[in-house]
Amino acid sequence: MSDAPDRAPNSNILPGWIRGPQDFFGGLALVVIATFALWASRDLQGIHGFTFGAGTAPRLFAGLLLILGVAIAVAGVVSDGSRMSGFSWRGPLFVSLSLVSFAVTIRPLGLIISAFLSFMIAALGTPETRWLETTVVGLVLTAGCSLLFPYALGLPFELLPQLLRQ
């Protein structure tokens, strides 16, 4: 069996003008994410003169993602592409859970524990995880974050849980 994408014509309910459904719907998904990011950053301060505000980078990246999404969706209309392939929810589910766990645990548990915990939760997103290597990489990344954010960037992150800070 070949790993090449299936180029067979679609015999489904999609309109005929969508020649590459996977590209088309992937591009639309990127447009939706970019639109949400632009909406969510609407209240943040932008560029004023030569100074960047808090909303500059999110809007810049969202704009680039919007352009990329439109280009991919257009490619799905103008060129033949693969049919919709199967989708697994495991990866996006555990990555989303890791982001939520980081947001919930960063203040009470501190950067060290919450970063390591969220990395390990994200690792559950694939059945191919090798836990010894994942633990080592998680410890190295956590140590890097613990040095980068509070010390190199001067961000006010607490490293340890509230219980250990007293």
Buried (B, 14 or more C-beta within 10 A) or exposed (E): EEEEEEEEEBEEEBEEEBBBBBBBBBBBEBBEBBBEBBEEBEEEEBEEEEEEEEBBEBBBBBEEBBEBBBEBBEBBBEEEBBBBEEEEEEEEEBBBBBEEBBEEBBEEBBBBBBBBBBBBBBBBBEEEEEEEEBBEEBEEBBEEBBEEBBEEEEEEBBBEBEEEEE
